[in-house]
Amino acid sequence: MSRRSGQSGSIQREGKWYIVRYWKDVVGQEKRQRVYERICPVSGPGKLSASARERKAKEIIADSGVDTQEYFDKVVKQQQSAPGLTFREQAETWLEDMRNRSSDPLAPSTIATWGYAIKKWLDPNIGDIPLEAVNNKAMKELVATMAKGGLSPKSVANYSQIVKMVVASATNEEGDELYPRNWNNKLIRMPKVNKKKQRTPSFTSEVVTGIVRETEEEKYRVLFAFCASSGLRFGEALGIDLKNVSQDCSTIKIVEKAWHSAVHDFLKTESGEREVDLHPSMAKMLREYIAQETSRRANSKRQSERKCSLLFASKHGKPLHQSSVLRRKLHPVLAKLGQPKCGFHAFRRFRNTYLRNYTSTPPGILQFWMGHAGEGMSDLYDKIKENVSFRKEVAEKAGLGFEIPTKIIVIGRNGRKLQKLPVEKMVATG
């Protein structure tokens, strides 16, 4: 700024007007841009003398503010530092801002997913290029790399959205984007997400029955039956505190979820905070399990376990780790049943499918139990979820949709206790 003197501009005749041309710094461009403003008409009303035109030209330039220190600080200094900013640096800043934002905080699982995408796919491919160079061309190359790397169209779309958010997060002091983009999905060749072809595995009644029957450990047998009969997201099931279970175990209040062996109050949506009503047979199974767990924890030598109030907990009194339960408990049972590997969400899809297609469950209650957000004013006005007695009646009529085993203790020839697991069939009666 110290090397720049005030501009006088260049006065020229342009058609029927005298104009002044001068230099103006522009955000996002290294070189200054040549601009012009009209001074006065060449003839007729408003015409000015040569000296008057010079004074008017200086006034126009002064009014534009292009020679002021404030404009220099706003545009030039920012322009000097911005070109050196890489995508990697801005992504790190953006992720930290997302992690610590106070308004509308994000779930730790969301932050972890974004962090994984940046570390695994974005930084290795575009991390070292200047942020200003992350445009449609760069995005096209990134999308092609991710697709070639085996990512699904949905994952490619989600990770590309992170790139867009990172670029948009670079702003000036006034909050304006430094590098505004008009993203062109056609040019980028963004793969189309076909919802009909997305892999959404769901269990059948027979498979759920088999899972519950073949799971030997009581804790996991109850957990799997509970997930299939409640339709909860698995993190929600693992985050249940005993204080949020009704005395008769027929109603569960969902206010938290577990993730990475810790409990958080970040549910997926606002509708996630709800109550879920259980069939009497599932409630009975849960009461028996809680009684056994309470007794066992009281006799435990581990102080942390004795103080644990979670419905399903590890031997250290912490929430069960999802990936560990998946690999060590569910997948071996699925292999034994001859079923392909899949995630816990298959329990939730089973419950939603069963209630929606094989029972007379009112849509409002189904939506409430599943924690789905309403789509219109009718959903907002629907107060059926507040009728607890009716909800319980619907839960009993709907049934489980699968067969639940009951334990019978038999003394074997060698004196050892054996368990036989006959089944008690629960079907829809509504």
N, C-alpha and C positions, 0 to 999 in steps of 0.2 A: 504493500500500500504506500510505503514511503517513497517508492520509485515512481509512483503514478501521480501525474499532475492533473488538475481539473481539465476536463475536455471543453473545447470551444465548439466542436462539431464542424461539419462541412456543409455549408449552405449551397444548395443546388436548385435548379429549376426542373421540375418534373411535371410536364404537361401544363396545366393551368394553375399549378401551385408551386410556391417556394417551399422547400423542405430542408430539414437539418438531419444529417446522418451522423450517428455517433456509435460508440462501442458499449456493449452491455454484457456483463457476465451472466451465464445461464447455468443453473444447476444441472449436473449430468453431462456437461460438455467442457472439454479441456480449453478450447479456444473461445475467445469472446465473440459474440454475435453482432453483426452490423445491423442496426435498426434505424428507422427514420420516423419523423413526425412532421406533420404539415405546419408551416409557419403562417402563411397568408396567401391569398390569391394573387396571381400575377397582375391582374388588372381589376378595376371595378371596386365596389365597396369592400373595405377591409384591407386594401393594399397598403403595404408599409414601405418606408424608405429603407435604403441599404443599412444605415446605422440602427434603425428600429428593428430590422430583421435580425441583426446580430444580437441585440439585447434580448429579443424574443427567443432566439435559439438557445442562449445561455439559460434563460428562465425554464425552458422546456427540459433541458438536461438536468438542471438543478432540481426541478420538481420530480424527475424520475428517480432521484436518489442514487444513481449508479456510481457516483463518485464519493459517496459517504463511507465512513468507517463502518457503520452499522451494516450496510449492504455488503461490504467486503467481508466482514465477519460471518455474515449469514450464508453467503454463496461461495466466495473465493476460498476461504480457509477450509470450509467444508469440502470443497471440490479438491483441495490439495491433499486432504487426508483420505477421502473416500476411495479413490482408485486403488489404494494399497490394501483395502479391506477384502479379504478372501471369504468365500462361502463358509469355510470351516470356522473362521473366527466369528462371523455373524451367527452361524448356527449355534455355536457355544453360548453366545450372549442371549440369543432368543430362547434357547432351552432353559437357561438359568432364570430368565424372566418368567417363563411359563411355570417353572417349578415354585417360584416365590411370590407369584401374584396373589394379592389379598382378595380381590373381587373375583367371584366365581372361580374358586380354586379347582384345580384339576386333580383327578385321582392319580395316585402314585403309579398305578398300572399303565395309565395313559402316557405319563412322562417316560416310563421305562420303555414302552413300545416305540415312542418317538426317538429316544436315545439309541435304541438298538438299530432302527432304520438308518439313522445318521451315521453311526459307527460302521455298520455292515455294508451299506450300499451308497449312501450319498457322499460321505467324505472321501472314500477311495476313488470315486469317479469324478466328482466336481469340487472337492474340498479345497483344492489349491488354486482354482481359477478365481479371478477378481469377481466380486459380487455383481458388478455392473455388466459382466460378460455372461451372467446366467440368464439367458434369454430363450426364445423358442428353439433356436438351433441347439443350444446346449441341452435343453430339456429333451429334445428329440433323440439325441445320442444317449442320454441317460435312460430314457424309456426303453430304447432298443437293447441296451445292456442289461437292464433288469429283466426284460422279457426273455432274453437269451439265457439269463442265469437261472431261469426256471420259476420265477415269481408268477403268481396267478394274476390275472387282470385286475382283480380287486386290490391286491397288495401293491401292484404298480400304481394304480390310481391313488391309493392312500399315501404312498411314499412321495409321489409327485406333488401331492397337496402340501406336504411338509416343505418341499422346496419353495412352493409359492408363498407359504406363510413366512419363511425365513427371508426371502427377498423383500416382501412387503413390510417386514419389521424394521428395515433400515429407513429411518425418518430423520428429518431435520428438527430443529428446536420447536417449530410450530406444529409438528406432527404430520407434515406432508411427506409422502414417500419420495425417497431419493431416486429410486429406479422403478417407476410405475410400469407395469407390463400389461399388454393385451395378449393373454395366452391363447394360442390357436391350437386346439386339440386335434384339428384335422391335419395341420402341418406337423404337429408333434407325433401324430399317428398313435394317439393314446388308445390302448386296447379297450374294446367295449366289454363292459361287465354284463354278462348274461345271467340274470338272477336265476333263471330256470335251470342253468347248467352248473350253478355253484354247488359244490359238494356240501350238503347239509344232512349228515347222517342222523338217523333217528332209530330208536329201538322199537321193536314190535312187542306186543304183550308177552309172547312166548320168550323172547330174549330177556326181557326184564325179569320174568319169572325164573329163568335159568340163572341169571346173575345173582339174584337174592338167594336162590337155593344153593348155588355152588360156592358162595362166599363163606368161608369157614369162620373167620374172626367176627365175633358179635358186633363190635364197633362198626366195622365196614359193612356188614350185612344190614344193620339198621340204617347206616348212612345212605347206602344205595337205594334201599326201599323208601327212605324218607325223600330223597331227591326225586324219585319216580312218582311219588304220590303227592308231592307239593309243587313240582315244577319250578323250584327255586334255581337261580343261578348258583353254580357250585361255590363261588366265593361267598355268596349270601348264606348258604347252608353252613359253611365252616365258620362264619362270623357270629353265629347265634349265641347269645348269652342266655343262661338259664332263667334270668329275671324276665326275659322277653318270651318265655314259654308259659302259657296259661297253666293253672293248677292241674287241670285234667288233660293237659297236653293236646287239646283239640284245636288251639289257635296259636300261631306263631307270629310274633311281631318282628318285622324286618326293618332295622334301622342302621345296621352296619354290615360290612363284609370283610372277609379275610383275604389277604394277599401277601405272599412271601412271608408266611409265619408271623404276621402282624395284623391287627384289626384296625380298620379305618372306617370313618363315617362318610366316605365318598361313595355313594351308591351310583349306579350307572346313569339313572335319570331321577327326576323328582318323583315320578310315579313308582320308583323302586321302594320308597318308604311306604309300607303297607302291612296288612295282616293277611295271613294265609290260613285257611281252615282245612283240617285234616279229617279223613274218614275215621270213624270210631276204631277200626282195627289197627290203623296206623298209630292213632293216639295211644291205644293200649300197648302196642309194641314199644312206643317211645317212653311210656311211663315205666315199664319194666326195665328198660335200658337205663333210664335216669336213676332209678332206685339202685341198680347194681353199680353204676358208676359212682354215685354219691358214697356208697359204702366202701368201694374200693379206694377212692381218693382219701376218705377219712383214715384209712389204714395205711396209706402210702407213707413211705419214709421221706419222700421228696416234699419239701416245704412248698415249692412252686406248684406242684400238682395238687396239693391239698387246698391251696388258695385259688386254684383255677375254677372259673365259673362258666367256661365255655361248654356248650352241649357236646361238641366233638373236639377233643384235644389230644395232643401228643403226650407221651409219658413225661415230658418236661413241663407240661401245663401250658403249652403254646398251641396256636392253631395248626392244624394239619397242613402240610405243604402239598399244594395241589399236584405238582408234577410227580412227587414221590408216590402219592396215592394212585395216580394215573398209571405209572409204570409198574409199580410193585403189587398193586391190588386189583385194579380194574382190568388192565390188559391181559394178565395171566388168566383171569376168569373168562374173558372173551375168547382167548385162544383155546381154552378148554371146551368152549361151546362151539368152536369152529367159526367164530365171527371175526370180521376185520377189526383192526384197531380204530378207535375213535375217541373223541373227548367226552367230557361230562355233560356237555350241552345236549347230547343225545337224549339224556333223561328229561330235560326240559322240553325238547321238541316232542317227545313221546307224550308227556302230560298234556301239552297244548293240543296236539292232534286228537288225543282221546276225548278230552272234554268238548272239543269243538265239533267233532264228527260223530261221536258215539253216545253222547248224553244230551240231555235237555238243559244243560247249564246256560243260564241267561248270559248274553254277550257282555253285559256290564260287569257281572261277577267274574267271568273268565278274564276279562281285561284287567280287573282289579287284582286277582290272584297272581296273574303273570307279571304284573308290574309294567304293563304297556301303557304308553301315553295315549290319551284320547285324541281323536282327529277332528272333532267338531263340537259345536255347541251342545248337541244332544248328549255327548259323552260328559261334558261339563255339568249339565243339568241332572244327569243320572245320579241319584242318591241311594241306589239299591245296595251299594257297598256298605252303607251305614246300618243296614238291617242285619245285625249279627245273627239273630236267631234264624232268619231266613237263609243266610249264608251257610250256617251249619246244617240246615235241613238239605240244602242243595248238595253239600259235600257228601252227606250220607247217601243220598239217592244216586249220586254220580258213581260211587264206588271207586275202586282203585284202578281197574283196567288190567290188572295182572294178579297172579296167584301168590299169596304170601305164606311162607312156611311157618309152622309153629313148632317149638322145640318139645321133644319128649325124651326124657332121660331113661335109658335102659341099662341095666346092669349086665355086662357080658360074662362069659364063662370064666374069664381070668379075674373077675372082680372089678375090672375097670369100667368107668362110666362111658357109655357111648351115646351119641345123639342121633336120633332119627328125625328127619325133617319132612313130615307129610305136609300137604298143602291145603290151605283153606281158600277156596276160590272166591274172589271178589269181582263181581261183574256189575255193570250198570243196571240200575233198577228204575232210573228216571226216563 
